[in-house]
Amino acid sequence: MSDRILKLLDIERTLTGVYYVGSTLIRVFNDTAAAVLITVKDGSTTTGSVTVKAGEVIFVRKKSAETIEASAGVKTVAVAFGD
């Protein structure tokens, strides 16, 4: 398994609303006890969604104008992959 170097572009926060307009890569950690639905939107139009199981980390790539929201609080931070 290769190591990935992450450049942190923001502070980690609990996603309780709509965030990350302007960011294109978001690290999502589901620290809740249940699966959580993550949704990406362009305005009011849903452009994608994924379920993240408890304890799982995923990376969501989106367009800078799109937003990300969750059905329950998860930890998120805008990132970039570095050298």
N, C-alpha and C positions, 0 to 999 in steps of 0.2 A: 504494500500500500504506500503510495507516495504522499508526502506531506504537502499540504497546501498552506501557503502564507496568505493571511487575510490582512488587508488594509482596512481598518475601521474608519468609517466615514461619518459616524454619528455615535451617540450614546445608546446603549441598550435600553429599551423601554418595553413596558407591557402594552401590547397593541389592544386598545380598548375602543378605538374609533377608526378613522380613515387617515392613513399616513403615507409618507414617502412619495409625494409628488416631486419629481426631479431626480429621484434615485432609480437606478436600473437593476441593482442586484441586492436582494434582501435575504439575510440569514434569519430563519424562523426556527425557534426552539419551543416545542410544546412541553411546558413544565406542568401542565394540568394532568389530572388522573384519567381523562377521557380524550377520545379523538376530537379534533377541531377542524372545521371547514375554513380554509383560506380562500378568499376570493379576490381576484384582480379585476378592476373596472376601469373603463374609459368613460368618464362621466357617469351616467346611470346604466350603461351597457356593460354586462359581465363579459369579459374577454377570456376568462379562465378560472378554474377552481380546482382545489385538491384537498383531500383529507389527510391530515397529519396525525399519526397515532401518538399516544402518550409517550413522552420521553424521546421523541424523534426530532432530529435536526434536518431541515431541508434548506435549499437555496432557491429563491424565486427570482427569475429574470423577467423583467417587465419593461415596457416603454416608459420613458421619463414622465410623460403626461398621465400615465395610469396610476391608480391608487391601489392600496392593498388593505383588506380588512379581514377580521376573523370573527367566527361565531362565538368565541370565548377568548379570554385574555391569554396570549402567548407572548414570549419574549422575542423581540425583533431588533435588528440593527442593520443599517445600510453598510454594505461592504464592497470591496473590490478584491480580486485576486492579484497578488503581487509576485515578485520574483523571489 
